[in-house]
Amino acid sequence: MELIFRFFEELTMLGPADNRITKEILQSLFLPDDPVILDIGSGKGRQTRILADAKPDSRIVPTDVYIPYLQAIRDIPGTSPVCGTMDNLPFKEDSIDLIWSEGAINIMGFSQGITAWKPLLKDGGYLAISEICWHKSNPPEDLRKFWEEDSPGTSSEEERIRDAEAAGYTVTSTIRLPMKAWKDYYLPVETRINEWRKSYPDAETASFLDTMEREIEIFRIYGSYYGYTFFILKKE
């Protein structure tokens, strides 16, 4: 795990993302003027900065397990970074107006995550999460096998909506990240892979880089079959 953290230390994006969509989703929510926002799996804070700019009077708590990532967030006004795992968050029930999590909930599992985090939200609070979903039915077997190894339990958007409703949320909207978000993410990753192959010729690193290249190749072949979908959930 340390290897992947170090790989991304000098990269801005830790996964596919779209700043415009992050802003649009935030602007669509009915939040108080001074909300408490919990950013789970914040990484280096790309989305944290957008949240802070849009809600300058908010209190934002970015959480991650990798301290160097949190150190990169310390300059953002109104933030109080917390190092910790997403399955053991040190917050009181009914204390959060918005939980934000981009591309991280698969670590815990979609249903497990939204169920565990729900008590932290105030009534009327929101959970905005992005998760990999099938965008076409019947994905090819080698594609399904790849993502089952990387993100077990990958499902369709319809199945995730049912999961959210079963957990007691109202699904207010969904939005897919465009293909461009993946391309913008993978371009610097490819550069980083080439740099690391020259600098770190050991077998462990080589195996890790092979896996990263395989992921990029899978996207080039099958990118229309899957992608990240944002789910905007409300606790009534």
Secondary structure, 3 states (H helix, E strand, C coil): CHHHHHHCCCCCCCCCCCHHHHHHHHHHCCCCCCCEEEEECCCCCHHHHHHHHHCCCCEEEEEECCHHHHHCCCCCCCECCEECCCCCCCCCCCCEEEEEEECCHHHCCHHHHHHHHHHHEEEEEEEEEEEEEECCCCCCHHHHHHHHHHCCCCEEHHHHHHHHHHCCEEEEEEEECCHHHHHHHHHHHHHHHHHHHHHCCCHHHHHHHHHHHHHHHHHHHHHHHEEEEEEEEEEC
